[in-house]
Amino acid sequence: MNLCSAIRHCGFWSLESCSSNLVSAIADGEMFALPSFVDFNLREEVQESTQIPNNGSAPLLVDVRVFVSTVFNVDILRYTVSSKLLLRLFWLDPRLAWNVSEHPQHAVTLSLDSLWTPGLTIQEALWVDWQGQSPRARVDQDGHVELYLALTTETTCDFDLLRFPRDQSDCSLSFYAFSNTVKELKFRAHVVNEIVSIKREYVVKDLKTQVPPKQLVPCFQVTLRLQNTALKAIIALLVPGEALLLADMCGGLLPLRVTDRIAYKVTLLLGYFVFHSSLVQTLPSSSSCNPLLIYYFTVLLLLLFISTVETVLVAALLARGDIRAKSSPSPGPRGEQRDHGNPVPNPEEASRGVKGSRRSRTEAADHIFFLVYVAGVVCSQFIFAGLWIWVPCKSAPPPGESAPHGGKPRL
């Protein structure tokens, strides 16, 4: 039923007298004439009907039910969340009531241009797509108005990424009605979870609504609790890092005489440099409370660097000792007579003894370093686990809440 038929049958403006003047208006894209029982100036009545209903000394109560259908994109690098919502708004406008005994219609459908509706704005939104070209409201005989609004939006979110990839964050969508004051309008909000697909990296664990107190304009807030499933990050980040660290510790078991040990260590270090450079672009950054994984992988890089440097230094000491032993002059002049009663030790045997003692000390130092290195790696894992479980991080206050240049507005 179009608006013309609805007015003709129900008379939703509740006017008792009739008029012979026909006034043209637009509804559903077609021209129609208002019925003869409407006796008023159209411009004044339409202007009055688009003003907020007067509820006496109390503000108009608008019941809002938010249906969250999906959260289809969570971008931690841009700190944004994309979601689809459906809003059901319900309020009472006595001006739209009519007498059922005179006009038997129990409900009509009206365009939003012919009645008052709360204009909503999402504070955190980067963009909002209000779906539906011409949404319509349903009005019953008592003047109760029911309006459905579907929207797709991308909003900002302050993710708590300290424990990424096992992070959990609360993202808020604050709906404000800037065209009214708190003395004119009041919201009562509820939320319904209608998400049926969870095949995503981030899942919605909880939904809640609240009406923030002491606001200058009417508003209500929807909070989504998002939790990271962490499977992708564990496979792509933690497993390669731990594998490189284990390979480095196994490289310490190679004997120093094997010249390929240096090449093995250097190859691991270069490979980890490439992994770390791609990791920096993968992990998000923050002004405060950066992910613990950033510090963890930096410590792993330092451990690999120390291990490689130690291998190079030990190999250099051994090579220098071998060069000195080979270049030392042959002791004893020609014709030197030996005392057969007190034989002089063979110089080559003596140099071999010195060389062997130097090598044994170097190998012992390398073995001690290997044990200390393994103990340090194990301790670093336990320290990181302790920080992950027990250490909190308090973010710095945002500029809007820090004095003296900012602060929340007060009534």
MOMOVEN-V67566 format. One record per residue. N is the residue number from 1. RES is the residue in one letter. PHI is phi in whole degrees, -180 to 180 (NA if undefined). PSI is psi in whole degrees, -180 to 180 (none if undefined). BURIAL is b if it has 16 or more other C-alpha atoms within 10 Angstrom, else e. Layout:
# MOMOVEN-V67566
{{N:RES:PHI:PSI:BURIAL} {N:RES:PHI:PSI:BURIAL}}
This chain:
# MOMOVEN-V67566
{{1:M:NA:130:e} {2:N:-82:178:e} {3:L:-66:-35:b} {4:C:-62:-47:b} {5:S:-66:-38:e} {6:A:-63:-45:b} {7:I:-66:-38:b} {8:R:-66:-36:b} {9:H:-93:-33:b} {10:C:-111:-24:b} {11:G:57:59:b} {12:F:-71:-8:b} {13:W:-86:-3:b} {14:S:58:45:b} {15:L:-95:138:e} {16:E:-96:-34:e} {17:S:-88:165:e} {18:C:-122:163:e} {19:S:-140:151:e} {20:S:-91:-5:e} {21:N:-80:135:e} {22:L:-104:130:e} {23:V:-120:134:e} {24:S:-86:145:e} {25:A:-149:175:e} {26:I:-119:131:e} {27:A:-154:134:e} {28:D:59:29:e} {29:G:77:11:e} {30:E:-129:156:e} {31:M:-87:140:e} {32:F:-147:161:b} {33:A:-104:133:e} {34:L:-65:144:b} {35:P:-66:166:b} {36:S:-72:-17:e} {37:F:-81:-5:b} {38:V:-85:119:b} {39:D:-123:87:b} {40:F:-168:169:e} {41:N:-84:120:e} {42:L:-61:-43:e} {43:R:-63:-44:e} {44:E:-67:-40:e} {45:E:-69:-43:e} {46:V:-65:-39:e} {47:Q:-65:-39:e} {48:E:-69:-38:e} {49:S:-72:-20:b} {50:T:-91:2:e} {51:Q:-89:155:e} {52:I:-63:136:b} {53:P:-61:144:b} {54:N:-85:123:e} {55:N:-113:29:e} {56:G:76:-138:e} {57:S:-80:-17:e} {58:A:-93:149:e} {59:P:-71:155:b} {60:L:-68:129:b} {61:L:-93:122:e} {62:V:-113:118:b} {63:D:-87:125:b} {64:V:-120:128:b} {65:R:-119:121:b} {66:V:-103:122:b} {67:F:-104:116:b} {68:V:-93:113:b} {69:S:-92:-37:b} {70:T:-164:152:b} {71:V:-119:103:b} {72:F:-100:-6:b} {73:N:-157:127:e} {74:V:-125:113:b} {75:D:-113:102:e} {76:I:-77:-20:b} {77:L:-74:-34:e} {78:R:-100:-4:e} {79:Y:56:52:e} {80:T:-133:155:b} {81:V:-135:132:b} {82:S:-111:133:b} {83:S:-149:163:b} {84:K:-120:132:b} {85:L:-132:157:b} {86:L:-131:123:b} {87:L:-106:132:b} {88:R:-114:114:b} {89:L:-109:137:b} {90:F:-140:125:b} {91:W:-152:174:b} {92:L:-113:127:b} {93:D:-125:97:b} {94:P:-61:-22:b} {95:R:-65:-20:b} {96:L:-97:3:b} {97:A:-77:157:b} {98:W:-147:168:b} {99:N:-88:119:b} {100:V:-69:-30:b} {101:S:-66:-32:e} {102:E:-88:-36:e} {103:H:-130:102:b} {104:P:-72:-1:e} {105:Q:-70:134:b} {106:H:-92:-20:e} {107:A:-160:149:b} {108:V:-133:164:b} {109:T:-116:126:b} {110:L:-123:152:b} {111:S:-77:157:b} {112:L:-71:-16:e} {113:D:-74:-18:b} {114:S:-100:3:b} {115:L:-151:167:b} {116:W:-80:137:b} {117:T:-138:146:b} {118:P:-72:126:b} {119:G:-83:115:e} {120:L:-102:141:e} {121:T:-133:132:e} {122:I:-91:120:b} {123:Q:-65:-40:e} {124:E:-87:2:b} {125:A:-76:134:b} {126:L:-84:-37:e} {127:W:-156:152:e} {128:V:-135:132:e} {129:D:-114:101:e} {130:W:-79:109:e} {131:Q:-76:148:e} {132:G:98:120:e} {133:Q:-70:-42:e} {134:S:-138:81:e} {135:P:-65:151:e} {136:R:-128:153:b} {137:A:-110:148:b} {138:R:-103:127:b} {139:V:-119:130:b} {140:D:-98:-179:b} {141:Q:-66:-24:b} {142:D:-89:-3:b} {143:G:93:11:b} {144:H:-77:129:b} {145:V:-108:132:b} {146:E:-124:125:b} {147:L:-132:133:b} {148:Y:-112:131:b} {149:L:-129:123:b} {150:A:-105:139:b} {151:L:-148:152:e} {152:T:-120:132:b} {153:T:-144:154:b} {154:E:-119:121:b} {155:T:-124:157:b} {156:T:-81:154:b} {157:C:-149:133:b} {158:D:-86:87:e} {159:F:-67:140:b} {160:D:-95:94:b} {161:L:-104:19:b} {162:L:-59:-42:b} {163:R:-105:30:b} {164:F:-59:132:b} {165:P:-97:14:b} {166:R:-105:45:e} {167:D:-88:159:b} {168:Q:-143:127:b} {169:S:-134:153:b} {170:D:-107:119:b} {171:C:-112:131:b} {172:S:-111:147:b} {173:L:-124:111:b} {174:S:-101:115:b} {175:F:-97:121:b} {176:Y:-116:144:b} {177:A:-111:87:b} {178:F:-72:-15:e} {179:S:-82:-4:e} {180:N:-132:169:b} {181:T:-110:169:e} {182:V:-69:-19:b} {183:K:-80:-17:e} {184:E:-100:-31:b} {185:L:-140:144:b} {186:K:-143:137:b} {187:F:-104:147:b} {188:R:-129:109:b} {189:A:-110:146:b} {190:H:-137:158:b} {191:V:-132:145:b} {192:V:-129:130:e} {193:N:-90:111:b} {194:E:-115:25:e} {195:I:-77:123:e} {196:V:-110:-11:e} {197:S:-116:129:e} {198:I:-122:17:e} {199:K:-83:59:e} {200:R:-140:166:e} {201:E:-67:-41:b} {202:Y:-106:135:b} {203:V:-120:151:b} {204:V:-87:115:b} {205:K:-93:-26:e} {206:D:-159:153:e} {207:L:-134:141:b} {208:K:-154:157:b} {209:T:-127:156:b} {210:Q:-156:158:b} {211:V:-110:106:b} {212:P:-60:136:e} {213:P:-80:163:e} {214:K:55:54:e} {215:Q:-107:150:e} {216:L:-76:-31:e} {217:V:-127:156:b} {218:P:-63:140:b} {219:C:-160:160:b} {220:F:-143:156:b} {221:Q:-129:133:b} {222:V:-110:127:b} {223:T:-116:126:b} {224:L:-107:126:b} {225:R:-96:113:b} {226:L:-105:136:b} {227:Q:-126:136:b} {228:N:-82:131:b} {229:T:-74:-22:b} {230:A:72:-3:e} {231:L:-66:-45:e} {232:K:-64:-44:e} {233:A:-68:-37:b} {234:I:-66:-44:e} {235:I:-69:-39:e} {236:A:-87:-22:e} {237:L:-118:-58:b} {238:L:-70:-44:e} {239:V:-63:-48:e} {240:P:-62:-39:e} {241:G:-64:-46:b} {242:E:-67:-35:e} {243:A:-65:-41:e} {244:L:-66:-39:b} {245:L:-66:-41:b} {246:L:-66:-39:e} {247:A:-64:-35:e} {248:D:-67:-41:b} {249:M:-66:-38:b} {250:C:-66:-31:e} {251:G:-65:-25:b} {252:G:-69:-13:b} {253:L:-81:-14:e} {254:L:-68:138:e} {255:P:-68:154:e} {256:L:-67:-24:b} {257:R:-70:-18:e} {258:V:-80:114:e} {259:T:-70:-19:e} {260:D:-75:-5:e} {261:R:-66:-40:b} {262:I:-65:-45:b} {263:A:-62:-37:e} {264:Y:-64:-46:b} {265:K:-66:-44:b} {266:V:-65:-38:b} {267:T:-63:-42:e} {268:L:-62:-43:b} {269:L:-64:-44:b} {270:L:-65:-41:e} {271:G:-62:-38:e} {272:Y:-71:-32:b} {273:F:-60:-44:e} {274:V:-64:-43:e} {275:F:-63:-41:b} {276:H:-69:-37:b} {277:S:-65:-40:e} {278:S:-71:-29:e} {279:L:-67:-38:b} {280:V:-61:-37:e} {281:Q:-78:-22:e} {282:T:-82:-41:e} {283:L:-81:143:b} {284:P:-77:158:b} {285:S:-116:161:b} {286:S:-148:158:e} {287:S:-71:-22:e} {288:S:-153:153:e} {289:C:59:58:b} {290:N:-68:157:b} {291:P:-59:140:b} {292:L:-62:-24:b} {293:L:-64:-29:b} {294:I:-62:-46:b} {295:Y:-71:-35:e} {296:Y:-63:-49:e} {297:F:-70:-26:b} {298:T:-68:-39:e} {299:V:-64:-41:e} {300:L:-61:-39:b} {301:L:-63:-42:b} {302:L:-65:-39:e} {303:L:-64:-44:b} {304:L:-65:-38:b} {305:F:-65:-45:b} {306:I:-64:-42:e} {307:S:-63:-42:b} {308:T:-67:-42:b} {309:V:-63:-41:e} {310:E:-63:-42:b} {311:T:-63:-42:b} {312:V:-65:-43:b} {313:L:-66:-44:e} {314:V:-65:-43:b} {315:A:-64:-36:b} {316:A:-67:-39:e} {317:L:-64:-42:e} {318:L:-66:-44:b} {319:A:-64:-39:e} {320:R:-68:-37:e} {321:G:-65:-40:b} {322:D:-64:-39:e} {323:I:-67:-42:e} {324:R:-66:-38:e} {325:A:-67:-38:e} {326:K:-74:-31:e} {327:S:-91:-1:e} {328:S:-71:140:e} {329:P:-67:152:e} {330:S:-72:119:e} {331:P:-73:152:e} {332:G:89:122:e} {333:P:-74:167:e} {334:R:-67:151:e} {335:G:75:5:e} {336:E:-67:127:e} {337:Q:-89:141:e} {338:R:-104:145:e} {339:D:-86:110:e} {340:H:-65:-22:e} {341:G:-76:-35:e} {342:N:-123:83:e} {343:P:-65:140:e} {344:V:-84:137:e} {345:P:-63:149:e} {346:N:-66:127:e} {347:P:-60:-37:e} {348:E:-64:-40:e} {349:E:-66:-36:e} {350:A:-66:-43:e} {351:S:-66:-36:e} {352:R:-65:-36:e} {353:G:-67:-42:e} {354:V:-65:-43:e} {355:K:-63:-41:b} {356:G:-67:-39:e} {357:S:-67:-39:e} {358:R:-65:-42:b} {359:R:-66:-40:b} {360:S:-65:-39:e} {361:R:-66:-39:e} {362:T:-66:-43:b} {363:E:-66:-36:b} {364:A:-65:-42:e} {365:A:-64:-39:e} {366:D:-65:-39:b} {367:H:-66:-41:e} {368:I:-65:-42:e} {369:F:-62:-40:b} {370:F:-62:-43:b} {371:L:-65:-43:e} {372:V:-65:-39:e} {373:Y:-64:-45:b} {374:V:-62:-43:b} {375:A:-63:-39:e} {376:G:-65:-38:e} {377:V:-65:-45:b} {378:V:-64:-43:e} {379:C:-64:-38:e} {380:S:-63:-35:b} {381:Q:-66:-42:e} {382:F:-69:-40:e} {383:I:-63:-42:e} {384:F:-65:-41:e} {385:A:-63:-39:e} {386:G:-66:-43:e} {387:L:-62:-38:e} {388:W:-63:-37:b} {389:I:-87:-44:e} {390:W:-108:-24:e} {391:V:-85:120:e} {392:P:-90:170:e} {393:C:-137:122:e} {394:K:-98:117:e} {395:S:-69:152:e} {396:A:-68:147:e} {397:P:-66:143:e} {398:P:-67:158:e} {399:P:-60:-30:e} {400:G:-70:-15:e} {401:E:-111:-2:e} {402:S:-94:138:e} {403:A:-87:156:e} {404:P:-98:-2:e} {405:H:-88:-10:e} {406:G:-136:-163:e} {407:G:134:151:e} {408:K:-69:142:e} {409:P:-66:139:e} {410:R:-118:146:e} {411:L:-83:none:e}}
